[in-house]
Amino acid sequence: MLKNTSWFLAVMPLLAACQPTVKVEAPDKPIEINLNVNIKLEIQKDVKQAIAKNKDIF
């Protein structure tokens, strides 16, 4: 029983030293977000003509 206990006590510091660590650090450079948005609105000629004829309903 003493042999098993001494082996366990000898190995425990080594296992404790092998635990992974996690580092959380702020980045050196600012975070850059590029949003390339292209919004194109096309109104057909018929719709333009209908709006022009009926200005009072809008």
C-alpha positions, 0 to 999 in steps of 0.5 A, a space after each residue: 500500500 505504501 508503494 502505491 501511495 508514494 508513486 501517486 504522490 510523486 506523479 501528482 506534481 507532474 500532472 498538475 504542471 501539465 494542465 492546459 492554460 487559457 490566456 485571454 488578451 486584447 488584440 494588438 490591432 483594432 478589429 476591422 469589419 468591412 461591410 461592402 453593401 450595394 443597395 440598388 433600387 430600380 423602379 420600372 417606368 410604369 410605376 413611375 408613370 403611375 405615381 406621376 399621374 396619381 400624386 394625390 394618393 401618395 
